[in-house]
Amino acid sequence: MAATTDTKPFAPFEWMLASRYLRARRKEGFVSVIAAVSFLGIMLGVATLIIVMAVMNGFRKDLFSKILGLNGHVVVYKIGAPFNDYPDITKAVSTAKGVERAIPLIEGQVMVSSTVQALGAAVRGIGEEDLKHLKLVADNIRFGTLDGFDQSGGLAIGTRLANMLRISVGDPITIISPRGAATPFGTAPRSKTYPVTTIFELGMSEYDKTMIFMPLGEAQRYFSKPNEVDILEVVISDPEDVDNAARSIRTVAGPTINVTDWRQRNETFFTVLEVERNVMFIILSLIVLVAALNIISGLMMLVKDKGRDIAVLRTMGASKGSVMRIFLITGASIGIVGTIAGLIIGVVFCANIEEIRQFVAWAAGTKVFDPNVYYLTRLPADINPVETGSIVLMALVLSVLATIYPSWRASRLDPVEALRYE
């Protein structure tokens, strides 16, 4: 008997048979249902992973840009002494390597009131030129202007705070600080009325409802800190290189100052986001794993159902490798096509996520992604190509691995045993 020669791997007849097995006939309908479920599982798993990771990335990126867009990357302050030599320190820090700008600030907690409401707020005393260099504020002015801010004697407040106080540009508001003048009866609260000259919207609800900007000179008078500030906020060119910038600032500013950076000030917040992001990736990856297990079960049933066909193929000269590749193509096709479909759905969903959110909110008649809870006013999505590629690669590898054992079982089927009872 002449020895059979193995056909060329992935020959046309192998693809033809695999495609026929994917199009199950009526009596094999249950097998086709399992294949369809496996396809949907892979597709939805990949799409869900891409969407969730993009939203997590977008949420972190937007919060990062809002927090660092309003706050400096490095904070310079003094301990145990008034910060009254800030003009010299500001000039020295501005010459440090990597520093773009040093901003003198006065900070204070106050109560702000209008004729209808009283709320807590955070006041920042800042110069007009420095405020205009905060692009997050300067580029998001909704009413009024920052021109002449130093001479206006007025305040810049967020849209949410203005709405809660029910005021607009030109209306007066009263600022009350508990740390006022000392009297024989104790410390008297300090109160003063200012006009609102500017209303901004930063897109982060926490800032828009609590932040008030006051001219630096007026803040020094109001908080009784003549010729001094509380801190210097330093903006650097590369926030990720903050360690080198901090060392350079310490060198030029001298031993009388101390510094902290944005990572130290927001360490807990960003650590929680990173942990949540990693846990979500692990949990949602199980969807893809379950879909891959469905491919195994579907192929095992297909192999059992096609036992007679496999036996005929073997007796006609098909090698074990050919049989294995036929079922490998069948199972892998489900995973590969499902992964590609999931990738397309995920990318399209992320590109239109804000419109989808608004539609869902309209259809459900409720708030989706409430800014009072999630800080941001819109649902962000930022697709990371490397991360998305790793998700697609993981799904493809799982899909191919899931087909190996059923395909191997098909190739090991004994033709004599398969045809004995036919």
Buried (B, 14 or more C-beta within 10 A) or exposed (E): EEEEEEBEEEBEEBBEBBEEBBEBEEEBEEBBEBBBBBBBBBBBBBBBBBBBBBBBBBBBBBBBBBBBBBBBBBBBBBEEEEBBBBEEBBEBBBEBBBBBBBBBBBBBEBBBBBEEBEBEBBBBBBBBEBBBBBEBBEEBBEBBEBEEBBEBBBBBBBBBBBBBBEBEBEEEBBBBBEBBEEEEEEEEEBBEEBBBBBBBBBBBBBBBBBBBBBBBBBBBBBBEBEEBBBBBBBBBEEBEEBEEBBEBBBEBBEEEBEBEBBBEBBEEEBEEBEEEBEEBBEEBBEBBBEBBBBBBBBBBBBBEBBBEBBBBBBEEEBBBBBBBBBBBBBBBBBBBBBBBBBBBBBBEBBEEBEEBBBEEBEEEEEEBBEBEEBBBBBBBBBBBEEBBEBBBEBBBEBBBBBBBEBBBBBBEBEBEEBBEEE
